[in-house]
């Protein structure tokens, strides 16, 4: 879940761009997406030029109007992901905060699914369910991508450098990075790919 983290020193905080101001939304979307390195915060899929994407409020603005312009509540996500997420968060409370530093301690990727690390962790379980991380369409898209990248790795043989160059050649290759890191047993972010 690499694109959920927030930078407490973000330029967006100082610029005071507001979602509530329609004139700010284009700049806000572009800068949030740049902070997320071009990836959907929820699905981890690379957002292409032709993909419809939205500024998303993790805590819905209709339930939490005070969070409408809160930088720590705003993410850029693919429209499909946003449209298939529940509109109300209250049935999913308590919930893990998306930029929580403990997210990796509470949620892991295992055999194609995001699961809680500790059975009974209601906050993490609610987070997975609220974001729909294991919806069949997202699961299938993620698994197909992992298989494509595994095939690419197989074609590169034992030459890890060529494989890394191929991954770097297109950010789309790095979609679903959490799944890729587990499935390939590689730390792709530390290899300077992002």
ABEGO torsion letter per residue (X at the ends): XAAABBBAABAAAAAGBBAABAAAAAAAAAAAAAAAGGBBAAAGBBBBAABBBBBBBABBAAABAAAAABAAABBBBBAAAAAABBABAAAAOBBBBAABAAAAAABBBBGGBBBBABBGBAAAAAAAAAAGAABAAAAAAAAAAAAAAAAAAAAAEABAAAAAAAAAABAAAABGAAAAAAAAGBBAAAAGAX
